Amino acid sequence: MKDVILKIKGTQLPSGAQEDVIELITEGKVYNKNNAKYLVYEESELSGMEGCTTTLKITDDKIEMKRFGNATSQLVFEKGKRHVTNYSTPYGNFRMEILTKKLEFDINQEEKGTISLEYRMSLQGLSEGTNKLDIEIM
């Protein structure tokens, strides 16, 4: 397991609303297990997910994001594929649908690199929009 610094930029483009960008720098860990690379970090108040731990499992053509804590979710990102999941919050459970438009990652032997996702998200028909997630592993 290797300690790393993560620069995370999340962009939300809700339908008919103004773009919202959140940027943060945090500590994380990277490790390899069973032909997958894992990236783990604690969310902060800035991300709106304070009290949650986020784990990204990266394989050849897919990234799975699991969050545990105040909000619980398991999102699957596969380019061109639609995945449906439940999103648990202190306010209740919601049905979330994800359609991944872009999935790119490049992580070298020193565990440094980038992850870039773009996906369309629908939260139980209440909220729709395009989200982008860019992570730089330093």
N, C-alpha and C positions, 0 to 999 in steps of 0.2 A: 504494500500500500504506500502510495507516494502523496505527500502534501503538496498542494498546488494553490495558486491564486487564480480566481475566476473573475473575468469581466463579463457580466451578463447584461444584455440589452433586450428588453421585451417591448415590442411595438404592437399596439392594438388599434385596428382600423374598423370600429363598429360601423355597420351600415347606417348611413345618414348622420354620422356624428364625427366629431373632430378626433384626429389621431392622438393617441396617448402613448408616451414613451417613458419607460422606466429603465434606468441604468444603475447598476450597482457593482461593487467589487467586493468579493467575499473569499474566504478560505474554503477549500474543499479537499477531497481526497480522490485519487484515481487508483483503480486496481483492475487486474485481469483475473477472470474466473470462467472456466468452461467455455472457451472460445468467444467470450464477450468481454467488453471493456465497461467498467462501471465508473460513474462520476457521481459523487455524493457531496451535498452541501446543505447548510441550514438556511432556510428562508429568513428574511428580515421584515421589519415593519414596513420598509419602503416598498416591498413587493406585495404587501397586503396579505402575506401568508406567514406572518410571524408565528413561531411555534411549530412550524412544519419542517420536516426533513425531506429533501427531494433527492431521488436516485434516478439517474439515467442509465439504462442498460443499452449499450450500443453493439449491434451485430452488423453483418454485411449489408443488409438492405432495410434495416428497421431500427428505430429507437423507441424504447418503452420508458415512459416517465411515470414514476410512482411517487406519490406524496403521502406522508403519514403525519399525523398531528391534529391540529385544529380543523383542518380540511383534509379529506382523504380522496385521492383519485388515482386512476391508472389510465394513462393515455398511451395509445399506440400510434406511432407515426410511420407510415409506409407510403411512399410516393404513389399517388394515383389511387389509393385505396381508402375506403370509408370505414371507420371504426366507431362503434357506439359503446359508451360506458356510463357508469353512474358517478356523479360528483357529489360527495358528501360534505356538507358544511354544517356549522352550528345552527343554520337556519332551515335545514332540511336537505333532502336528497333531490338531485336534478338529473335528468337524462341529458347527456352530452354527446354530440356527434362531431367527429373530426374527419376532415378530408385533407390529406397532405398534398400540397402542391409542389413543395421543394424540400429535399432532404439531402444535405451535403455535410460531410465531416472529413477532416484530415487531421489525424493525431499521430505524431511520430514516436519513435522508440523512447524518447526522453519524456513522453507523456505530455507534450506541448502541442497545441494546435487549435483548431476551430470546429465549431458545430453550427450549422445554419439550417433553421426550419422555417417554412412558411406553410400555414394551414388555415383552412376555413373551419370555423367553429360555430356550432349552433347549440345553445343551451336551452333545451326544452321549448324551443320556439320563442323564448322570451328575449333572447339576445342573439344576434348573428353578426358575424364579421370575420375579417381576416386578421390573423395574428402572425407575428414574426418573432422568432427567438434566435438570438445570436450569442454564442458563448465563445470566449477566447480563454484557452487554458494556458496560463503563464507559469 
